Amino acid sequence: MHDDGHSPHGAAHLSWGAVILHVDMDAFFLSVELLERPDLRGRPSLVAHRGGRSVVLSASYEARESGIRSAMPLAHALARCPGVEVIEPDHRKYTAASARVMEVFSEVTPWVEQLSIDEAFLDVSGARRRLGPPARIGAMIRAEVRRRTGLPCTVGAAQTKSVAKIASTRGKPDGLLIVPPARTQEFLDPLPVSALWGVGPVLERRLVDAGLTHVGQIARQDPARMRRWLGRQGPALVELARGIDPRPVTPDHETKSIGVERTFETDVTEPDELHRALLGLADECARRLRRAGLRAGGVALKVKAPDMSVRTRAATLSATADTAGRLAEAGQQALDELLRARRHPVRLLGIRAERLAADTEPFQASLLDDDEAGGAAAWSDAERVADDIRRRFPGAAVRPASLLGHELPERPRDL
């Protein structure tokens, strides 16, 4: 395996078939913040909202040495590293930085599948004649992202998606790891079973308890036997352990749902407070729908109780919608049904827009009378005007009237 951008010609030749690249930004949110806070370089620092129930969104590698990880409760992180610097997140900066990074990828190849704000798969099969072998392309991407944004990223390259993703994980931070096709099994065999996609803590315990601690051991298993033990997941696991993954890089990855959720500082019991929180979440969710050029045909409402149990309830819209009012109305119906079935204080509330359709498709007027269809379109137009005001005047407090006069909780977290 080749692990830097300065490959000898032999290593570059071996990389020729490693055409799937997985590019992952390193500690993305924090790296963006360090551009404005260079004094924090080399020091333990993290990005999180300040609050009793906040979680770590991104942590420096110095903070990780103290055991701090993303999604860890902030209180736990502060206990592990009392002197860690906490930076309030600014999602507008992260979105802008992500757009510049993705622009670099699109200049290399049109075959870009963005997985999240800070990672993507690239298929560079067609770029090799112009730019050289994948080892050279990966090094070029890292250098160009650094030049344009000041941000570090890690590139893993292999013949398949799953192996490329494992390679980028193993290459962190700020590295380049190439797995030539002929050496795929050599690379995978010694890795712990947790390196495979789909192996979480529960499945890892089952595998380890059965004596399967390394990927190579799974690769040597009989798929039929694994099916009898683990169902459909068994043979799939064997294929991944053998480096087999036929999934192509899919540009313009279809968005299946868009959602936001909020953890409250203290558990909420008052219906009016829950309604205001739901309206704020619906407003944010609707804005993200409009930004993505989508409308929703249904919503799913999520509540978490103080005992950490989670329940969800889905509701269908009479017509596709991209407005806060329509989402909130359906979400309130689902929330009422959930709390009628089991009433409890609410620790977390979330709403997710589902069954998405492009907003170029006409309103489903057959499901609405003329007045209602016209009203839906008018509300959509009005909220788009509000979106434009927010873009032009970021400090403008444009939000639903029901929220005026009430302090909004911290920014919702993506589902």
Secondary structure per residue as TSV (DSSP state, phi and psi in degrees):
chain	resnum	aa	ss	phi	psi
A	1	M	-	360.0	146.7
A	2	H	B	-109.8	133.1
A	3	D	-	-127.0	21.8
A	4	D	S	-148.7	174.3
A	5	G	S	-85.6	-0.1
A	6	H	-	-110.5	70.6
A	7	S	-	-83.6	142.5
A	8	P	-	-68.9	163.7
A	9	H	H	-58.7	-34.9
A	10	G	H	-62.7	-46.0
A	11	A	H	-65.2	-37.7
A	12	A	H	-63.1	-40.9
A	13	H	H	-64.6	-42.1
A	14	L	H	-62.6	-27.8
A	15	S	G	-80.1	-4.8
A	16	W	G	-53.7	-37.0
A	17	G	G	-88.1	-3.2
A	18	A	-	-85.0	68.0
A	19	V	-	-88.3	-7.4
A	20	I	E	-98.4	119.4
A	21	L	E	-107.2	137.1
A	22	H	E	-114.5	116.4
A	23	V	E	-107.4	125.5
A	24	D	E	-128.8	122.3
A	25	M	E	-68.8	143.4
A	26	D	T	-88.9	120.9
A	27	A	T	42.7	57.1
A	28	F	H	-54.0	-57.2
A	29	F	H	-57.7	-44.6
A	30	L	H	-67.1	-40.4
A	31	S	H	-61.0	-38.0
A	32	V	H	-63.6	-42.8
A	33	E	H	-65.6	-35.2
A	34	L	H	-67.3	-19.6
A	35	L	T	-61.2	-32.6
A	36	E	T	-98.0	-13.4
A	37	R	-	-126.9	62.6
A	38	P	G	-61.8	-19.7
A	39	D	G	-63.8	-17.6
A	40	L	G	-91.1	-3.4
A	41	R	T	-62.6	134.4
A	42	G	T	83.1	-0.1
A	43	R	S	-113.9	153.3
A	44	P	-	-64.1	124.2
A	45	S	E	-152.8	158.8
A	46	L	E	-152.6	163.2
A	47	V	E	-110.1	124.9
A	48	A	-	-167.5	150.2
A	49	H	-	-69.3	144.9
A	50	R	-	-81.9	127.1
A	51	G	S	166.5	155.7
A	52	G	T	-62.2	-25.5
A	53	R	T	-116.1	15.8
A	54	S	-	-71.5	157.7
A	55	V	B	-122.5	158.4
A	56	V	-	-72.9	125.9
A	57	L	S	-92.6	-31.1
A	58	S	E	-162.7	142.8
A	59	A	E	-137.6	145.8
A	60	S	-	-70.0	160.4
A	61	Y	H	-68.2	-26.4
A	62	E	H	-66.3	-39.2
A	63	A	H	-68.4	-35.1
A	64	R	H	-65.5	-25.5
A	65	E	T	-64.0	-21.6
A	66	S	T	-90.7	4.8
A	67	G	T	93.1	7.8
A	68	I	-	-78.0	135.5
A	69	R	-	-135.2	156.9
A	70	S	T	-59.6	145.3
A	71	A	T	75.9	-0.2
A	72	M	-	-73.9	139.3
A	73	P	B	-55.6	137.7
A	74	L	H	-57.3	-38.3
A	75	A	H	-59.7	-39.8
A	76	H	H	-66.7	-39.8
A	77	A	H	-63.1	-43.2
A	78	L	H	-65.9	-32.7
A	79	A	H	-68.7	-37.2
A	80	R	H	-72.9	-33.5
A	81	C	-	-142.3	81.9
A	82	P	T	-57.6	-28.0
A	83	G	T	-91.8	8.6
A	84	V	-	-66.4	140.2
A	85	E	E	-82.8	129.0
A	86	V	E	-106.4	124.6
A	87	I	E	-113.4	130.5
A	88	E	-	-68.1	135.4
A	89	P	-	-73.2	151.6
A	90	D	-	-134.0	94.5
A	91	H	H	-67.2	-23.6
A	92	R	H	-65.1	-39.7
A	93	K	H	-64.5	-39.4
A	94	Y	H	-69.2	-38.8
A	95	T	H	-63.9	-42.8
A	96	A	H	-65.0	-41.6
A	97	A	H	-65.9	-39.7
A	98	S	H	-61.5	-40.7
A	99	A	H	-62.0	-39.2
A	100	R	H	-68.0	-37.3
A	101	V	H	-65.9	-46.6
A	102	M	H	-64.6	-28.5
A	103	E	H	-63.9	-38.5
A	104	V	H	-61.2	-45.8
A	105	F	H	-60.1	-43.5
A	106	S	H	-68.0	-21.1
A	107	E	H	-78.8	-19.0
A	108	V	H	-84.1	-44.4
A	109	T	-	-157.1	146.2
A	110	P	S	-75.4	-11.3
A	111	W	-	-89.9	78.7
A	112	V	E	-122.3	125.1
A	113	E	E	-115.3	101.5
A	114	Q	E	-76.9	123.9
A	115	L	E	-91.5	-33.9
A	116	S	E	-160.9	-171.4
A	117	I	T	-64.7	-20.9
A	118	D	T	-130.5	18.4
A	119	E	E	-154.5	154.0
A	120	A	E	-159.6	154.8
A	121	F	E	-98.0	144.5
A	122	L	E	-129.2	138.4
A	123	D	E	-105.8	111.8
A	124	V	-	-103.5	21.3
A	125	S	G	-52.1	-47.4
A	126	G	G	-81.5	-7.5
A	127	A	G	-95.1	-7.6
A	128	R	H	-66.5	-39.5
A	129	R	H	-62.4	-35.2
A	130	R	H	-84.8	-38.5
A	131	L	H	-113.9	-10.2
A	132	G	-	102.3	-172.1
A	133	P	S	-68.3	161.3
A	134	P	H	-55.4	-33.0
A	135	A	H	-59.8	-42.2
A	136	R	H	-70.6	-40.2
A	137	I	H	-63.2	-43.7
A	138	G	H	-60.9	-42.7
A	139	A	H	-64.2	-40.0
A	140	M	H	-63.8	-42.7
A	141	I	H	-60.8	-46.1
A	142	R	H	-60.1	-43.6
A	143	A	H	-67.2	-40.3
A	144	E	H	-71.6	-38.7
A	145	V	H	-62.2	-42.6
A	146	R	H	-64.4	-41.7
A	147	R	H	-65.5	-42.2
A	148	R	H	-82.3	-31.8
A	149	T	H	-118.3	-18.3
A	150	G	-	78.7	9.2
A	151	L	-	-106.3	144.3
A	152	P	-	-86.4	149.4
A	153	C	E	-144.9	160.0
A	154	T	E	-116.1	139.0
A	155	V	E	-119.0	128.8
A	156	G	E	-113.8	136.1
A	157	A	E	-129.2	136.3
A	158	A	E	-159.2	-175.9
A	159	Q	S	-82.2	-18.3
A	160	T	S	-133.7	162.2
A	161	K	H	-60.5	-50.2
A	162	S	H	-62.0	-41.9
A	163	V	H	-70.9	-36.6
A	164	A	H	-62.6	-39.3
A	165	K	H	-67.7	-41.6
A	166	I	H	-61.9	-39.2
A	167	A	H	-63.8	-41.4
A	168	S	H	-66.4	-37.1
A	169	T	H	-62.6	-42.9
A	170	R	H	-72.6	-22.5
A	171	G	H	-86.9	-6.1
A	172	K	-	-72.4	153.8
A	173	P	S	-91.6	155.1
A	174	D	S	53.6	49.2
A	175	G	-	-130.6	179.9
A	176	L	E	-138.6	119.6
A	177	L	E	-126.5	118.5
A	178	I	E	-106.4	129.6
A	179	V	-	-112.2	99.5
A	180	P	-	-60.4	143.4
A	181	P	G	-51.7	-40.4
A	182	A	G	-67.9	-15.1
A	183	R	G	-113.6	15.7
A	184	T	H	-59.4	-50.1
A	185	Q	H	-65.8	-37.2
A	186	E	H	-59.3	-38.7
A	187	F	H	-69.7	-42.3
A	188	L	H	-76.7	-39.0
A	189	D	T	-49.7	-47.9
A	190	P	T	-80.5	-4.5
A	191	L	S	-72.9	149.7
A	192	P	B	-66.6	153.0
A	193	V	G	-60.3	-24.9
A	194	S	G	-65.3	-14.2
A	195	A	G	-71.3	-21.4
A	196	L	S	-76.8	143.2
A	197	W	T	-59.0	136.2
A	198	G	T	89.9	-4.1
A	199	V	-	-99.0	98.4
A	200	G	-	-93.6	-173.9
A	201	P	H	-58.3	-39.1
A	202	V	H	-67.7	-50.0
A	203	L	H	-66.0	-36.2
A	204	E	H	-59.0	-42.7
A	205	R	H	-62.9	-41.2
A	206	R	H	-62.1	-44.3
A	207	L	H	-65.5	-46.1
A	208	V	H	-64.8	-41.2
A	209	D	H	-61.6	-27.3
A	210	A	T	-88.2	5.0
A	211	G	T	87.7	8.0
A	212	L	-	-100.0	92.0
A	213	T	-	-100.8	-22.5
A	214	H	B	-125.4	155.3
A	215	V	H	-59.1	-39.5
A	216	G	H	-58.7	-33.7
A	217	Q	H	-68.0	-37.4
A	218	I	H	-69.2	-38.9
A	219	A	H	-60.3	-26.6
A	220	R	T	-91.4	1.7
A	221	Q	S	-79.4	154.6
A	222	D	-	-77.8	121.8
A	223	P	H	-56.3	-37.3
A	224	A	H	-64.7	-39.7
A	225	R	H	-66.5	-40.6
A	226	M	H	-66.3	-33.1
A	227	R	H	-64.7	-42.4
A	228	R	H	-62.3	-30.0
A	229	W	H	-87.6	-45.7
A	230	L	H	-115.1	4.6
A	231	G	T	73.4	-150.8
A	232	R	T	-60.7	-26.3
A	233	Q	H	-68.0	-25.7
A	234	G	H	-60.5	-58.9
A	235	P	H	-61.7	-34.6
A	236	A	H	-63.1	-37.7
A	237	L	H	-65.9	-40.1
A	238	V	H	-62.7	-42.9
A	239	E	H	-62.6	-43.9
A	240	L	H	-62.5	-38.8
A	241	A	H	-66.9	-22.7
A	242	R	T	-94.8	5.4
A	243	G	T	78.7	17.0
A	244	I	-	-95.6	120.5
A	245	D	-	-157.2	95.2
A	246	P	-	-78.8	-2.1
A	247	R	-	-62.7	129.9
A	248	P	-	-84.2	163.0
A	249	V	-	-71.4	126.6
A	250	T	-	-115.3	102.7
A	251	P	S	-62.9	157.2
A	252	D	S	51.7	53.4
A	253	H	-	-53.1	124.9
A	254	E	-	-66.8	127.2
A	255	T	-	-76.5	122.4
A	256	K	-	-86.6	-31.7
A	257	S	-	-160.7	160.2
A	258	I	E	-134.8	127.7
A	259	G	E	-150.8	164.0
A	260	V	E	-139.8	156.4
A	261	E	E	-146.9	162.6
A	262	R	E	-141.7	131.8
A	263	T	E	-95.5	127.0
A	264	F	E	-81.0	149.2
A	265	E	E	-63.2	-39.7
A	266	T	E	-131.2	148.5
A	267	D	E	-58.2	139.3
A	268	V	E	-103.8	133.2
A	269	T	-	-120.6	-24.6
A	270	E	-	-73.8	126.2
A	271	P	H	-57.8	-38.9
A	272	D	H	-64.4	-39.3
A	273	E	H	-67.9	-39.3
A	274	L	H	-63.9	-39.4
A	275	H	H	-63.8	-44.0
A	276	R	H	-63.1	-41.2
A	277	A	H	-63.4	-41.7
A	278	L	H	-63.8	-40.3
A	279	L	H	-64.0	-40.1
A	280	G	H	-64.4	-40.4
A	281	L	H	-65.9	-42.2
A	282	A	H	-63.4	-38.1
A	283	D	H	-62.3	-45.5
A	284	E	H	-65.9	-41.7
A	285	C	H	-63.5	-42.9
A	286	A	H	-64.8	-38.7
A	287	R	H	-61.8	-40.8
A	288	R	H	-68.4	-34.7
A	289	L	H	-61.1	-49.1
A	290	R	H	-64.3	-37.9
A	291	R	H	-63.0	-34.8
A	292	A	H	-86.9	-2.0
A	293	G	T	70.3	38.3
A	294	L	E	-129.5	159.8
A	295	R	E	-130.0	156.7
A	296	A	E	-107.1	143.5
A	297	G	E	-100.5	-5.6
A	298	G	E	-167.1	167.4
A	299	V	E	-131.5	157.2
A	300	A	E	-125.1	131.2
A	301	L	E	-105.9	137.1
A	302	K	E	-125.3	132.7
A	303	V	E	-129.3	144.8
A	304	K	E	-120.4	132.5
A	305	A	-	-88.5	167.5
A	306	P	T	-58.9	-25.8
A	307	D	T	-82.5	8.4
A	308	M	-	75.7	4.4
A	309	S	-	-71.6	144.2
A	310	V	E	-120.5	135.0
A	311	R	E	-129.7	149.6
A	312	T	E	-131.8	155.3
A	313	R	E	-145.7	131.9
A	314	A	E	-97.9	152.1
A	315	A	E	-140.7	140.7
A	316	T	E	-96.6	137.9
A	317	L	E	-87.1	148.7
A	318	S	E	-69.0	-22.6
A	319	A	E	-156.1	154.8
A	320	T	E	-58.2	145.4
A	321	A	E	-145.6	154.8
A	322	D	-	-135.9	27.0
A	323	T	S	-115.0	149.6
A	324	A	H	-60.6	-41.1
A	325	G	H	-60.8	-45.4
A	326	R	H	-66.1	-41.2
A	327	L	H	-66.9	-42.7
A	328	A	H	-65.3	-38.8
A	329	E	H	-60.5	-48.2
A	330	A	H	-68.0	-38.1
A	331	G	H	-65.2	-38.7
A	332	Q	H	-63.9	-39.7
A	333	Q	H	-59.2	-45.4
A	334	A	H	-66.8	-39.1
A	335	L	H	-63.5	-44.7
A	336	D	H	-59.5	-41.2
A	337	E	H	-65.7	-40.6
A	338	L	H	-63.7	-45.0
A	339	L	H	-77.7	-22.5
A	340	R	H	-68.4	-39.7
A	341	A	H	-69.0	-35.2
A	342	R	S	-157.6	106.8
A	343	R	-	-88.3	132.8
A	344	H	-	-161.3	160.0
A	345	P	-	-60.7	149.3
A	346	V	E	-106.6	121.0
A	347	R	E	-86.5	-39.1
A	348	L	E	-138.7	141.9
A	349	L	E	-130.7	135.7
A	350	G	E	-143.6	152.8
A	351	I	E	-133.8	138.6
A	352	R	E	-130.4	127.8
A	353	A	E	-84.4	130.0
A	354	E	E	-127.6	176.0
A	355	R	E	49.7	59.9
A	356	L	E	-80.6	146.8
A	357	A	E	-137.2	151.5
A	358	A	E	-63.8	142.0
A	359	D	T	-76.0	2.4
A	360	T	T	-79.8	-15.9
A	361	E	S	-76.8	144.3
A	362	P	-	-69.8	155.6
A	363	F	-	-58.0	145.1
A	364	Q	-	-77.8	75.0
A	365	A	G	-63.5	-22.9
A	366	S	G	-63.4	-21.3
A	367	L	G	-93.2	-5.1
A	368	L	S	-126.9	152.3
A	369	D	-	-79.7	169.7
A	370	D	H	-59.0	-43.5
A	371	D	H	-63.4	-42.9
A	372	E	H	-68.0	-40.4
A	373	A	H	-62.6	-44.1
A	374	G	H	-64.0	-38.2
A	375	G	H	-65.0	-40.2
A	376	A	H	-62.0	-45.0
A	377	A	H	-64.5	-38.8
A	378	A	H	-65.4	-42.6
A	379	W	H	-63.2	-40.6
A	380	S	H	-60.9	-43.9
A	381	D	H	-62.7	-42.0
A	382	A	H	-63.4	-41.3
A	383	E	H	-72.3	-28.0
A	384	R	H	-67.3	-36.0
A	385	V	H	-62.3	-42.3
A	386	A	H	-62.7	-39.2
A	387	D	H	-58.6	-42.9
A	388	D	H	-65.1	-38.2
A	389	I	H	-63.3	-43.5
A	390	R	H	-60.6	-41.1
A	391	R	H	-65.4	-41.5
A	392	R	H	-77.8	-31.8
A	393	F	-	-131.0	83.3
A	394	P	T	-55.8	-26.7
A	395	G	T	-83.9	-4.4
A	396	A	-	-68.6	132.0
A	397	A	-	-90.5	69.7
A	398	V	-	-93.5	111.7
A	399	R	-	-157.1	168.3
A	400	P	-	-56.2	144.0
A	401	A	G	-58.5	-33.2
A	402	S	G	-63.8	-17.0
A	403	L	G	-96.6	-11.0
A	404	L	T	-65.0	136.1
A	405	G	T	87.1	-2.0
A	406	H	S	-119.5	137.9
A	407	E	-	-71.9	129.6
A	408	L	-	-80.8	141.6
A	409	P	-	-66.2	-179.5
A	410	E	S	-60.1	161.6
A	411	R	-	-54.2	136.9
A	412	P	-	-61.1	152.1
A	413	R	E	-98.8	142.2
A	414	D	E	-62.4	142.8
A	415	L	-	-73.3	360.0
